[in-house]
Amino acid sequence: DYEFIIGSCHMVRGQEDFYYIDYKKTDPNHLMKLYFEELLEMAEWGKFDVLGHLTYPLRYIEGEFGIKTDMDKYTPIIEKIFSVLVKNGMGMEINTSGLRQKIGKALPDEKYVKMYKDMGGEIITVGSDAHRTEDLGKGIAEGIRIAKNCGFDRIYYYSHRKPVPINI
C-alpha cells in the first residue's frame, strides 16, 4: 500500500532527463510542447494522486541555462491538464525545490497555482522534493504562503491514497 502517488515527468520520449540536456544544442520550446503533451496523456491515464512539479523543465531551461521561455503559448494545454485533474479529483503539488535552486521560484509558480484554483482545483500539496536530508522540508512555509495567496484555505496530505485536509 502506498500513502500517495505523485505523477511526474522527468523526460519526454526519446530524450534524456531534462537535467542532462544541453539546451544550447536543442530547441527548448519543442521539448516543452512534448512535455506538456506527455503530462496531458499522463493525467488522462490517471493512475496517480497528485501531479508533481508542473513546470519541472524550467528548473534547467531558465534556471541553469538562463533561457527565457514564453509559457503563454502552453496555456491551452495546461488548462486541459488542469481540467482533467479537476474532473478526476486529482491534486497538484507546489514543489518548493526551485526556491533553493537557480530558478528561484516554486514549480509551478503562483500563476499556475492560481489557474488551477480558478479552474476548480481543490487539492493542493506542498513538497520540498528533498534529495538530501538537509533539504527536507525546505520552502514548505513559502509553498503554503503561495497556496494561500492563490485562494486556497487548506493544503492536503495523503493517508492510504485519500486526501486529508489541513487548514491554513
N, C-alpha and C positions, 0 to 999 in steps of 0.2 A: 504494500500500500504506500502510495506517495501522499505527502501532505499537500503538495501543489506542483503543477507543471507549468513552467514558463516556456512559451513558444518563442524561439528567437532564430534569426537567420544571420549567419556569420559569413556566408559566401553565396554566390549565385552559381548555378550550374555551369560547369566548365571553367570556373575561376578558382583561385586560391582564396583563403580567408581575406577579408578586406584589410586585415592587419599587414599582410605580406605584399600587397600590390604597390607597385611604383606608379603613382598617379600622374607622374610627368610623362609616362610612356603609354598611358591608356586614357580612354575617354570617361571621366567620372560621371558625366551625365547619362551615358549609355548604361553604365553599371547601376546607377541609381534607378533608372527606369526598370531594369531587370530585377533589381532588389525589391521594389515595391510590387511588381507583378508576382514575385515569389511570395511576398508577405500576404498578398491577397489570396493566392492559392492556398497558403498555409492556414489562413483564417477560415476559408471555406471548408477545408479539411476538418478543422475544429477540435482536434484531439489534445487540447491543452486548456489551461485555465486563464492565463494572463499573457498578453503579448508583451514581450520584453524589448526594451530599448529600441523603440520605433526608428530612430534616426542614427542607428549604430554606425553606418559607413562615414558619417560626418566626423566622427571621432578621428578618423585618419585623413579624409579628404580635406577638411577645413582645419582640424586641429594640428595634424602633423605636417601636412603639405601646404597649408595656407591657401588652398584653392577655394574661393567663394563659390557657393552653389546656390543657384536660383531655385529654391524649393517651391515657389508658387506654381511652377509647371506640374508638380506632382500632387497638387491639392485634389484634383478629381479622383485619383486612385486612392489617396489617403482617406478621403471621405468614404469611398467604397469599403475600404478595410474597416474603418470605424463602424460603418453601417452593419457589416457582418458581425463584428464583435458585439455590438449593442443588441442586435436581433437574437444572438445566441447566448446572451447573458455572460459574456466573457469580459475580463478586465484588461486594463492596460497598466504597465509599470512606468513609474517615473524612476529612471535609473540615474543615480547620483554620481556615477563614476566620472562622468565628464567634468564635474565640478572640480575634481582634483587633477585633471589632465589638461593638456594644452588647449583644448577646445573651450574650456571654462564655463560650460553650461550643462544642464541636465539633458539627458537623452530619453524622451524628447524634451524640448524646452516648453515654456508656458504657452506659446502659440498653439501647439498641437494638443496639449493637455486641455486647454480651453475649447478647442474644436471638438475633441472627444466628448467633453461635458455638454457642449451645446447641441450635440447630436444625440443626446440621451444617455451617454455613458455614465455609469454609476460606480462601477467597481474600479478603484484605483489602488495600486500597491506602490510602495516605495522601497527600493532596494539599492544597496551600496555596490553591488557587483564586485565584492571584495575577492581578489585573487591572492591576497596576502592578509595575514591576521591583523596587521596594523591598519588596514583599510576597512575592516569590518565595522559597519555602521556609520562610516564617514558620509556626511552630507544628508543624513536622514532628516534632520531638523529643517534643512533648506528644502528638501523634497516635500515635506509636509507643508511648508510655507507656500510652495508653488501650488500644491493641491488646493489649499485654502484660497489663494489669490484667484484661482480659476473657478471658484464656486463650490468646491467640494466641502462638505461639512464632516466627512469621515473618510478614513482610509480603511483598507482591508488587509487581513492576513488570512491564511487558509488553514483549515483543520480537516483532514481526510477529504480534501478536494472540495470543500464547501467554504465559501467566503464568510468571514466573520468580521463585522464592522468594529471600528474603533473611532469614537467621536473625537474630532479635533477642534 
